[in-house]
Amino acid sequence: MTSCPKSESGVRIRRRREGIDLDVSTLADWVGAAAATLMPLVDAIQTHVFAAERIHADDTTVPVLAKGKTRTGRL
């Protein structure tokens, strides 16, 4: 099983795999376990990035829907 964001796959985590119905809580446990397993990597990257004298970022704008109108959001 692979984990990917909903926006990437276009659908929620698939509950059916090779003809076997999987409970939502089982899939949630798997995603939680994957996140916990990757936390040391996240911490190492954060330490490396914040050790720099400067952090460079891109001011990318994205459209954000807000109560019937589109506003500009920034990443």
Secondary structure, 3 states (H helix, E strand, C coil): CCCCCHHHHCCCCCCEECCEECCHHHHHHHHHHHHHHHHHHHHHHHHHHHCCCCCCCCCCEEEEEECCEEEEEEC
